[in-house]
């Protein structure tokens, strides 16, 4: 069954980095999630734990779960695939998983989509990014995958306007946006901007929270200091209301990179994230 707007997704970053594959599935099941996201490193760790590809598929099914997205697609921007990043300069363990490997992993676990972002940078502009995103979508379509583009404040796709220009210009039916509330808040995305999008092009939603005042180091904060939905100052009700108003039907992911949350262990982190998210969703629904 396809993941839809009533389904919660446990994003990989909400759990401790070194949680085992079984712990990730147990956390998702304990929190009542319908799906989870995986990074390439999660798959590699599971294989290192001794699980075969068939084992992984069976474990996911036995837990009543689906894999929402594989994260992140980083190689697609102009020139990025030719960049070589040594392991010691890759603290989040991203760059050893390129296009062929991540798409193969997506096929193994039956993923719904790829999450794309600019993490390399360069001197390219919107036109070049649009062409590159169209190519990524075409390759993903060969594997039955959607592709959602996430904007990051420090990247060359730094805001919703730029991300939407790329997606709209590419014009691919399997291409859309990932609306992450952390990046909405930190890039000044307004409720009105979200309300101007076509709902069918919002392919992923990720909830998280934080203080109203931006942190001094945004990269450090986004990877270590996010708050559970409802525990900060973001206008989550406004964002969710805008998305509902445009008819967005994407599943809702919970992505809370937080050292404090991770210290609780995988199952407790997943459970608390689910409880917090359901409370926010319930409060945001029209009475």
Steps between C-alpha positions, in 0.01 A plus 500: 500500500624849416592733783254788526411810701383305805827313532795587722857434386788460745793677339842347548645810666252481787676187625855462631749475216618153601160343570487155344260417220278300735500785750385737227215270408410439864494876562273557202264221606493618862408853393225384266668635188396375158845543351859603554774663301848358450838645416749302298701455817201330670487242223877447510489455877218246468700296250803520730278365780454188289162565336453408136285709268225240534532523880451876488188475287356235729578699815336813361189304402488311831491832685211621283709784359594657169808698405401854413816660367867431450709799607688693370548526124801733491673422169245650262603869500738616225851367564414331830545141382862569408589630847696257716449537875727287721333318791673712763329809352158333487379498862140417407608213271325621186742513211589133464146431375451629149221470248531135404534382859217706649262409221590136543434529874166666425406201288611252763283651774211611280542871569243755387740786422840665506569818696720739302694803619801707404782410737800567274434850368680647201456790260192372317166678491133414489496405131780248541343362818166464323654294222688286752189442710305395191772244424489370857122463483524312169753255642295455815187437295674198346498356854143607578615772740373846582758774564444787744732798519589648839631854530782581745586851614875460442471340155452629147136399534451717810126558512158386386492737205818354353400140571159552341658667195715189452214255547256700287756553227592131489134415449536134589192317631704315762675816622390724786593663827590392851361750750713475815378738769851559634612632164175691461567683826868560439450633146203722582249296302156648552165332534389700196785358291406146595137580426595598145637158409304233313429239764581211270862613474563474874629144511644494854446685827743493792403639839739628765530810714744751639539840667378815328848650503728331245799316639848640440608191303211373291673186375594396853150578625319311227703185564506509881255747657155461347202480732200270499193642324318729740804555725620814323377817337447405136157574351420134446125562508539761228719280283270201539192711437650632178591150383152373579351797320678417174403135523847357566468124544857408594572286805633689801856425601649579838863611466650612830879491494562547872785381719272524803233285337753247376629442853162344584560210263328411177166369623440780751611765250262364240212476746542855630527639149177325401313626805616856447414494131153359553430771758605771254297347217194470721527861618542624141185334369201731449236467773 
